[in-house]
């Protein structure tokens, strides 16, 4: 029987001896608070080509996460609904596409690009459309914190914990989650609400973050905890 702390998507790829090595990280996981929701790069670019295997899309849509992006839509909608019901502030990130805001050589990753990127690709997906009062942060690097006002927003709101969702698990999600932890926030990552282009990369990075920096939690557990916040708020 798999221990609850390790009962996550990586259990089929992490060797048993490695779980023993990391046993000292075992702890109770939680969302905590006051909390905010941080939605990383839920923009149109990563949904291009539809819900197909990434291997079928990589030539025409090299930035697409294909079926993995679409599998995360419904769980992420649940997360947003629970966060809004609990009154959490919600922050989004997307790429800064303004030509006047950065040198042409500045990119979030080393991925090769053959042409300029259409700013429309960086519009937030309609299922997660920002609402009045939500904050959209534009960034030039992988982390939501690097060179942005996000930290100032969270501090001014008295936030102590962030719930992270979005893409990619190994890239912008990881960079943002580690920076959040480094800045003193408790970090909960919604497992089913994160995705990547490669399943192995997704699983291994969640495993690593879970043990070192963040509480990777199932969407059901996060929604349940946010539900208690909403009940207390109503009371």
N, C-alpha and C positions, 0 to 999 in steps of 0.2 A: 504493500500500500504506500502511495506517494505521500510524503509529509505535506501538510497544507501550505507551508512556506514555499515549497518547490512545485506545487501543483499548478504549473503554468505551461505555456506552449513549448518551452525548451526541454521538457522532460524526456523527449525522444531523441535529443541530440547531445545532451551533456552526459558524459560518462559518470557512472556511479562513484568512481574514485575522486572525481572532481567535486561532486556534491559533498563528499567527506571533507575535502580540503577547505571548502567554503562554509562548513558547518558553523563556524564561529560567528557568522553574520546573521544567523537565525534570530528572528525577533517578531514581535507583533507588528502588523501593518495597519495603517489607518490613513484617513484623509486629514483630519485635524482642522484647525482654523484659528482665526478667521482665514477663509480660503478664497482663492480666485481660480477661474478656469483660464488656461493658456492653450489656445488652439494654434498649432504650428502649421502654417503653409497649406491650409485647406483650399488651395486655389485650382483653377480649371486645368492648368498645365498637366497636373499629375493624373487627371481623369481622361485625358485624350485617348481616343480609340475605343473606348468602352470597356466592358468587363471581360476582357480577354486575357489569356496568359501573356505575361510580359514578353516572353520570347517571340510571340507573334507581332508585338507592337514595337519592338526596339528599333527597327529600321525606320519606320514612318514616324513613330512618336517615342524617341529615345528617353524622354523625361517622364513618360507615363508609368504609373504603378499598376495599371491594368486591373485585373480581377481583385488584387489585394486592396486597392483603393475603394473599389465598390463594395467589397465585403465589409468594410469598416463604416459604411454610411449609416446603416440602421443603428448599430451600437452607439455611434457618435451622436446621432439625433437624440437617443435616449439620454446621453450624458448632458447635452445642451439643455434638454427639457428639465432634467433634475437640477442642474445648476441654476437655471432661471427661476424655478419654483422655490429654491432655497435662497434666492436673492444674491447669488454670488456675482461679483463683477467679472466681466468676460473680456479677455484680451485676445486679439487675433494678430498673427504676423503674416506678412507677405513681402515679396521682393520689392525693393526700391528700383523702379524702372525709369526714373527721371534722368535724362541724359546729362542735365546740368548739375546733378548732385554727386557725381562720382567720376573718376577717371575710367576710361574704357577697359583697363586691365583689372579692375577690381571685380572679383566674382566670389560667390559664396563657397564654391568648390573648384576643383581642378578639371571638371568635366569640360571636354572640348565642345565648342558650339560653332556652327558654320555660319550663322547669320544673327542679326539682331533679333531679340525676343519681343514679340508682340505684347504690349502692356495688358491686353485683354486676357492673356494667359494667367495673369496674376490676380484676377478678380476672384473673390471668395465664392466657392461653390454655392448655388442657390439654396441647397438644403440647410446651409449654415449661415445664411445671410445675416450680417450684423444688424442689430436692432438699436434704436435710440438709446444712448448711454453706454453702448459697447465701444471699445477702443481698438482701432486698427493701427498696428505699429509696422512701419516699413523698415526693412533691414537690408544690409549689404553683405553681411557675413552669415554663417550658419546659425549662430546663437541669437536668440531673441533679445539678449541683454547687451550684446556688443555694439556700442555706438548708438544706442537707442535710449529713449526716456522711460523704458519699461520699469526699471528699478525704482526710479523716482515715483512713478504712479503707485507701485505696490507699497512703498514705504509710506506715502502720504495717506493711503487707505488703511494702513495698519495691518496689512496682510502678513500672515505667518506661514501659510501653506499654499502651494499651487498644485492644481490638478492639470496634468499635461496630456494632450492628445495631438494627433496629426501625423505628419510625415517629414522626412523619412526617419524611421526609427534609428538607423545607424548614423544619420547625418544631423539635420537641424533639430530633431527631437532630442537626440543625445546631447548635442552641444548646449541646447537651452536648459535641459534638465540638470546637467552637471554645473552649469553656471548658476542656476537657481539654488542648488545645494551649496555651492561655494559662497553664495551671498547670504547664506544663513536661513533659507527657507526649507521647510519640510516639503518634499516632493512626492506626490502620488502620480503614477503613470497608469492610465487606463489601457490595459493590454489590448483589448479588442478594438480600441479606437486609435491605435497606431498601426502604421503599415510601412512597407519598404518594397523595393523592387525585387529583392532576393529574400526568400523565406529564411534561409540559414542566417543571413546577416540580421534579420529582424529578431530571430530567437536568441542568438548569441548576445546581441547588444542588450536585449531586455534582461537576460540572465546576469550580465555584468553590472548593469545599472542597479538592478534589484538588490544585489548583494553589497554594492559599495556605496551607492548614493541615494537611491530612491526606493519607494515602496511600489512595486508593480502589483496592481490590484485588478481583479475582474470587474467588469462593468456592473454586475449585479451587486457586488459588495460596495462599490462607490455610490451607486444609486440609493442603496439602502441607507448608507450613512448620511447622504445628503437629504434623504427623506426625513430623518430625525431632526435635521436642522430646520427643515421647512415646517415640521410639526411644532417645534419650539418657537419658531418665529410667529406662527399663527396663534399659538397659545399666549 
